Amino acid sequence: MPASRAVVVLGMHRSGTSAIARGLSSLSVYLGNDFLDAQPENPTGYWEDRNLVSLDDRLLESLGLRWDSTTRIDPREFERRKARKLQREAVSYCRRHLSSRPLWGFKDPRVVRVLPFWQNVLDDCGAADCYVVAIRNPRSVAASLFARQAMPADEADRLWLVHMVPFLQAISDKPFVTVDYDLLMQNPSGELQRMGSALDIDASGTEADRFAREFLNPALRHTTFALDDLEERTPAARLTKRAYCLLFALARDQIDPKRDFWPAWREIVVQVGALIPEVSRFPDAPSCSGRSLSGR
């Protein structure tokens, strides 16, 4: 039997991953105690272990990327010496600070970008991994990124795609649940119950009740868009809409993952591969790097 269970939040920046992580904490998932400081754009805190965020940043830097680079990553990059060294560091840190707990986890929007790396880490830790896929309408994500740093809409769509699409198939045979941020805001108790049921975690208790009553503040949600608000003005926008609609159907429990979702998702992976170049230093693939803006 695995020594512990790890719950990993996978989601794009500005997609409610912090609220979902706080919800998991209320379900007794241990997230550590050394978090990034709250910021004006996220006053209730990120719930991100600062050491794991640093590891992700250094991993991306070793690939010539930053958090907002809009290129795909060749999975072979995670086998390189620098990545393996960082993997050993991540395993050591998790063993010392997290995986001694029977139920633990973490979140950082960078994780879904480098998911093969973290699955290797969890395997080395002897942890049984399960996942919460956090989503939010990409129009809201783009609006938040524009407000924070004037990121153009097409670049926001591409950033959404390179986060959410390339490696998500790696969880197809793992326990997972998809949670939409707007649905969580509308019905926090119900979404906590969905997470608990899907991941075999007890969702009862006073802390979960307190999260549903007190933690989520609707005033902090500045935009709300419907599916019909998604645009199709560019190839990236069209792919983003199609991918999000599939994920949203999962979040509404409207489609079966194995029969309906994963076959359609594989088609999207192929289309994203054709649209967005791959960063690689292998002879048979082009090398691309992203912009160098600050992450937070």
C-alpha positions in Angstrom: 0.0 0.0 0.0 1.2 3.6 -0.7 2.7 5.3 2.3 0.4 8.4 1.7 -2.1 10.0 -0.6 -1.3 13.2 -2.4 -4.0 15.5 -3.8 -2.6 17.8 -6.5 -4.5 20.9 -7.8 -4.0 21.4 -11.5 -5.2 24.6 -13.1 -4.3 27.7 -15.0 -3.3 31.0 -13.3 -6.3 33.1 -12.2 -8.6 30.1 -12.3 -9.6 29.7 -8.6 -6.9 27.3 -7.7 -6.3 29.1 -4.4 -9.9 28.8 -3.4 -9.9 25.1 -4.3 -6.7 24.5 -2.3 -8.2 26.2 0.7 -11.3 24.0 0.3 -9.0 20.9 0.3 -7.4 22.2 3.4 -10.8 22.3 5.1 -11.1 18.6 4.1 -7.9 17.8 6.1 -5.6 17.7 3.2 -2.2 18.9 4.6 -0.8 21.6 2.3 2.2 22.6 4.5 2.8 25.8 6.5 5.2 27.9 4.5 3.0 29.7 2.0 3.6 32.6 -0.4 2.3 35.9 1.1 -1.1 37.2 0.0 -1.1 39.9 -2.6 -3.6 42.6 -3.5 -4.9 40.5 -6.5 -5.3 37.5 -4.2 -5.9 38.9 -0.6 -7.1 35.6 0.9 -3.7 34.0 0.0 -2.4 31.7 -2.7 -2.1 28.6 -0.5 1.1 27.7 -2.4 4.2 26.3 -0.7 6.9 28.8 -1.5 9.6 26.1 -1.9 7.6 24.1 -4.4 6.9 27.3 -6.4 10.6 28.0 -6.4 11.3 24.5 -7.7 8.8 25.0 -10.5 10.3 28.4 -11.4 13.8 26.9 -11.5 12.6 24.0 -13.6 11.0 26.3 -16.1 14.2 28.4 -16.1 16.3 25.4 -16.9 14.1 25.0 -20.0 14.6 28.6 -21.0 11.0 29.5 -20.0 9.1 31.7 -17.5 5.7 31.2 -16.0 4.0 33.1 -18.9 5.9 31.4 -21.8 3.4 30.3 -24.5 5.2 27.3 -25.9 4.7 23.6 -25.3 7.4 21.5 -23.5 8.9 18.4 -24.9 8.4 15.7 -22.2 11.9 14.4 -22.9 13.1 17.6 -21.2 12.2 16.2 -17.8 14.8 13.5 -18.3 17.7 15.9 -18.6 20.3 16.2 -15.9 19.1 19.5 -14.4 15.5 18.3 -14.3 16.6 15.1 -12.6 18.6 17.1 -10.0 15.5 19.2 -9.3 13.4 16.1 -9.0 15.7 14.7 -6.3 15.4 18.0 -4.5 11.6 18.0 -4.7 11.5 14.4 -3.5 13.7 15.3 -0.5 11.6 18.3 0.3 8.3 16.5 0.1 9.6 13.6 2.3 10.7 16.1 4.9 7.8 18.4 5.0 4.7 16.8 3.4 4.5 13.1 2.6 4.9 11.9 6.2 1.2 12.9 6.5 -1.4 10.3 5.3 -3.2 12.9 3.3 -1.3 15.8 1.8 -1.2 17.9 -1.3 -0.1 21.1 -3.1 -1.1 23.6 -5.7 0.8 25.8 -8.0 -0.5 26.8 -11.5 2.9 25.8 -12.9 2.4 22.2 -11.9 0.1 21.3 -14.8 2.7 22.8 -17.2 5.3 20.3 -15.9 3.1 17.5 -14.7 5.4 14.6 -15.8 8.1 16.0 -13.5 5.7 16.0 -10.5 4.3 12.6 -11.2 7.9 11.3 -11.1 8.3 13.0 -7.7 5.1 11.5 -6.3 6.2 8.1 -7.5 9.6 8.4 -5.8 7.8 9.5 -2.6 5.7 6.4 -2.7 2.5 8.4 -2.8 -0.8 7.5 -4.4 -1.7 10.5 -6.5 -5.1 12.0 -7.2 -6.1 15.3 -8.8 -8.5 18.3 -8.7 -8.6 20.0 -12.1 -9.5 23.6 -11.5 -11.1 25.5 -14.3 -12.6 28.9 -14.9 -14.2 30.5 -17.9 -11.2 31.6 -20.1 -12.8 35.0 -20.7 -12.5 35.6 -17.0 -8.9 34.3 -16.9 -8.0 36.6 -19.8 -9.7 39.6 -18.2 -7.7 39.0 -15.0 -4.4 38.7 -16.8 -5.1 41.8 -18.8 -6.0 43.8 -15.7 -2.9 42.5 -13.9 -0.3 43.0 -16.6 -2.0 44.0 -19.9 -1.6 40.6 -21.5 -3.4 40.5 -24.9 -6.3 38.1 -25.2 -4.8 35.9 -27.8 -1.7 35.4 -25.7 -3.9 34.6 -22.7 -5.6 31.9 -24.8 -2.3 30.4 -25.8 -1.1 30.5 -22.2 -4.3 28.7 -21.2 -3.8 26.0 -23.8 -0.2 25.3 -23.0 -1.1 24.9 -19.3 -4.3 22.9 -19.6 -3.9 20.7 -22.7 -0.5 19.0 -23.3 -0.1 16.8 -20.2 -3.6 16.5 -18.8 -3.9 13.0 -20.3 -1.4 11.8 -17.7 -4.2 11.7 -15.1 -6.6 9.7 -17.3 -6.1 6.5 -15.2 -5.9 8.4 -11.9 -8.7 9.5 -9.5 -9.6 13.0 -10.4 -12.4 15.6 -10.3 -13.0 18.7 -12.3 -14.2 21.8 -10.4 -15.3 25.1 -12.0 -14.5 28.2 -10.0 -17.9 29.9 -10.7 -19.8 26.7 -9.7 -17.7 26.6 -6.5 -18.7 30.2 -5.7 -22.4 29.4 -6.3 -22.5 26.2 -4.3 -19.4 25.7 -2.1 -20.8 23.0 0.1 -22.0 21.0 -3.0 -18.6 21.3 -4.7 -16.8 20.3 -1.6 -19.0 17.2 -1.4 -18.2 16.4 -5.1 -14.5 16.7 -4.4 -14.7 14.5 -1.3 -16.8 11.9 -3.1 -14.6 11.6 -6.1 -11.4 11.4 -4.2 -12.7 9.3 -1.2 -12.2 12.1 1.3 -14.6 12.8 4.2 -16.2 16.1 3.3 -18.1 16.5 6.6 -17.0 18.5 9.6 -17.0 22.0 11.0 -14.0 23.2 9.0 -15.6 22.3 5.7 -18.8 24.1 6.9 -16.8 27.1 7.9 -15.1 27.3 4.5 -18.4 27.2 2.7 -19.9 29.9 5.0 -17.0 32.3 5.5 -14.0 31.9 3.2 -15.4 32.5 -0.3 -16.1 36.2 -0.9 -18.1 36.9 -4.0 -16.8 40.5 -4.0 -13.4 39.1 -5.0 -14.8 37.7 -8.2 -14.6 40.6 -10.6 -15.9 38.9 -13.8 -18.4 36.2 -14.6 -18.9 34.9 -18.1 -21.1 32.2 -19.6 -20.2 29.6 -22.3 -21.9 31.8 -24.9 -19.5 34.6 -24.1 -16.5 32.6 -25.3 -15.2 34.0 -28.6 -13.8 32.2 -31.7 -11.9 35.1 -33.2 -8.6 33.2 -33.5 -7.5 29.6 -33.8 -6.3 29.7 -30.2 -9.6 31.1 -29.0 -11.5 28.4 -30.9 -9.4 25.6 -29.4 -9.7 27.2 -25.9 -13.5 27.3 -26.2 -13.7 23.7 -27.3 -11.3 22.5 -24.5 -13.0 24.5 -21.8 -16.5 23.4 -22.8 -15.4 19.8 -22.5 -13.9 20.4 -19.0 -17.0 22.4 -18.0 -19.2 19.4 -19.0 -17.1 17.3 -16.7 -17.5 19.8 -13.9 -21.3 19.6 -14.4 -21.1 15.8 -14.4 -22.7 15.8 -17.8 -20.3 13.5 -19.7 -18.5 10.3 -18.9 -14.7 10.8 -18.6 -13.6 7.5 -20.3 -16.3 7.3 -23.0 -16.8 11.0 -23.9 -14.0 13.2 -22.5 -10.7 11.5 -23.1 -11.3 10.6 -26.7 -12.3 14.2 -27.5 -9.4 15.5 -25.5 -6.9 13.5 -27.5 -8.1 15.3 -30.6 -7.5 18.7 -28.9 -4.0 17.7 -27.9 -3.2 17.0 -31.5 -4.7 20.4 -32.6 -2.8 22.3 -29.9 0.4 20.5 -31.1 -0.2 21.8 -34.6 -0.9 25.3 -33.5 1.7 26.0 -30.8 5.4 25.2 -31.2 7.3 23.0 -28.7 10.3 24.1 -26.7 13.0 21.5 -27.0 16.8 21.2 -27.3 16.6 17.8 -29.0 17.9 17.7 -32.6 14.5 16.8 -34.0 12.5 19.6 -32.5 12.7 23.4 -32.6 13.9 25.5 -29.6 11.6 28.3 -28.5 11.6 30.4 -25.3 9.0 32.7 -23.9 8.8 36.2 -22.5 10.7 37.2 -19.4 8.2 39.1 -17.2 7.9 38.7 -13.5 5.7 35.9 -12.4 3.5 37.4 -9.6 
